[in-house]
Amino acid sequence: MTSLTADKQSLIIIGGGFAGSTLARRAERLLDRSIDVIVISWDNHMVFTPMLPEVAGRSVSVAN
């Protein structure tokens, strides 16, 4: 983990649901590499637990 300094800009996203994670991915792709993208989230909303057995059994693809 890197520490934040006063001379480096950061984009801080509060919430790691579908909107927060999509924004983080797009921001990392579109923004300058010198800008840190930080997502703060209490819960992990990106794991859909009812489908984990299907993914493990390879009946559902994990690829987008």
C-alpha positions in Angstrom: 0.0 0.0 0.0 1.4 3.4 -0.9 1.1 6.5 1.3 -0.6 9.6 0.0 1.5 12.7 -0.3 0.4 16.3 -0.8 1.8 16.6 -4.3 0.0 13.6 -5.7 -3.7 13.8 -6.8 -6.2 11.0 -5.8 -9.7 10.1 -6.9 -11.4 8.6 -3.9 -14.6 6.6 -4.6 -16.9 5.9 -1.6 -18.7 2.6 -2.2 -17.5 -0.4 -4.1 -20.8 -1.7 -5.6 -21.4 -2.0 -9.3 -21.3 1.8 -9.9 -18.2 2.3 -7.7 -16.2 -0.5 -9.3 -17.2 0.5 -12.8 -16.2 4.1 -12.2 -12.9 3.0 -10.8 -12.1 0.8 -13.8 -13.0 3.6 -16.2 -11.2 6.2 -14.3 -8.0 4.1 -14.3 -8.3 3.7 -18.0 -9.1 7.3 -18.8 -7.2 9.3 -16.2 -3.5 10.2 -16.1 -1.4 7.4 -14.5 -0.1 9.9 -11.9 -3.6 10.0 -10.3 -4.3 7.3 -7.7 -7.8 5.7 -7.8 -8.9 4.6 -4.4 -12.1 2.7 -3.6 -13.4 2.7 0.0 -16.0 0.1 0.7 -17.1 -1.7 3.8 -18.7 -4.6 1.9 -17.6 -6.6 -1.1 -20.6 -6.3 -3.4 -18.8 -7.8 -6.4 -19.0 -11.4 -5.2 -22.4 -12.9 -6.0 -22.3 -15.8 -3.6 -25.4 -17.7 -5.0 -23.5 -18.3 -8.2 -20.2 -19.4 -6.7 -20.9 -23.2 -7.0 -21.8 -22.8 -10.7 -18.5 -20.9 -11.3 -16.5 -23.5 -9.4 -18.2 -26.3 -11.4 -17.5 -24.4 -14.6 -21.1 -24.4 -15.7 -20.9 -20.5 -15.8 -18.0 -18.6 -17.2 -16.3 -16.0 -15.1 -15.3 -14.0 -18.1 -17.3 -10.8 -19.0 
